[in-house]
Amino acid sequence: MQKWANNVRDRIEKKFNKELANADSIIDVQSYNGASGEFTVQLSNSRRLVVTLSKGECSYGWWQIKGFPCRHGMVVIRKEKK
């Protein structure tokens, strides 16, 4: 990303930071299926989502639509130090 021209890196970094700033509704992350890279994400409203890192998917659907990780995916990525 550091070699990208026209401030693309800066714009993407701003989007990532904005999503992470809104991650306060996530209260827990647990490994669901280590073999497939699936994790459950517990939200403050008791809703649970499934994030599959190997596929770049979240049951919320935003990651698949936008093409980069949603806040749920980012929290899992950060937790797993990927």
C-alpha positions in Angstrom: 0.0 0.0 0.0 2.9 2.4 0.7 3.7 2.5 -3.0 0.2 3.4 -4.2 -0.1 6.8 -5.8 -2.8 9.5 -5.4 -3.2 9.0 -1.7 -5.1 5.7 -2.2 -3.3 4.3 0.9 -4.4 7.3 3.0 -8.1 7.0 1.9 -8.2 3.2 2.7 -6.5 3.8 6.0 -9.1 6.4 6.9 -11.9 3.9 6.1 -10.2 1.2 8.2 -9.8 3.6 11.1 -13.4 4.7 10.9 -14.6 1.1 11.0 -12.4 0.3 14.0 -13.6 3.4 15.8 -17.2 2.1 15.5 -16.2 -1.4 16.8 -17.3 -0.5 20.4 -20.4 -2.7 20.0 -18.3 -5.8 19.8 -17.9 -7.3 23.2 -16.3 -10.7 22.5 -14.5 -12.7 19.8 -14.1 -16.5 20.0 -12.7 -19.1 17.6 -15.6 -21.0 16.2 -13.7 -23.4 13.8 -10.0 -23.0 13.8 -9.5 -25.3 10.8 -11.6 -23.0 8.5 -10.7 -19.7 10.2 -14.2 -19.0 11.5 -14.8 -16.8 14.5 -18.0 -15.8 16.3 -18.3 -12.1 17.2 -20.6 -11.2 20.1 -22.2 -7.8 19.8 -23.6 -5.7 22.7 -27.2 -6.3 21.5 -26.7 -10.1 22.0 -26.4 -10.7 18.2 -23.7 -13.1 17.0 -22.0 -12.9 13.7 -19.6 -15.3 12.0 -16.4 -14.0 10.4 -14.5 -16.3 8.1 -11.0 -14.9 7.5 -10.0 -17.4 4.9 -12.9 -16.4 2.7 -13.0 -12.7 3.6 -16.6 -13.0 4.7 -18.8 -11.8 7.6 -22.4 -12.9 8.1 -23.2 -9.2 8.4 -22.5 -9.0 4.6 -20.7 -5.7 4.5 -17.3 -7.2 3.8 -18.5 -9.0 0.8 -20.3 -6.0 -0.6 -17.6 -3.4 0.0 -14.6 -5.5 -0.8 -12.6 -4.8 2.4 -13.2 -5.9 6.0 -16.0 -4.6 8.1 -15.5 -3.7 11.7 -16.3 -7.2 12.8 -13.6 -8.6 10.4 -11.1 -6.0 11.5 -11.5 -6.9 15.2 -10.9 -10.5 14.4 -7.9 -9.7 12.2 -6.5 -7.5 15.0 -7.1 -10.2 17.6 -5.4 -12.8 15.5 -2.5 -10.4 14.7 -2.9 -10.9 10.9 
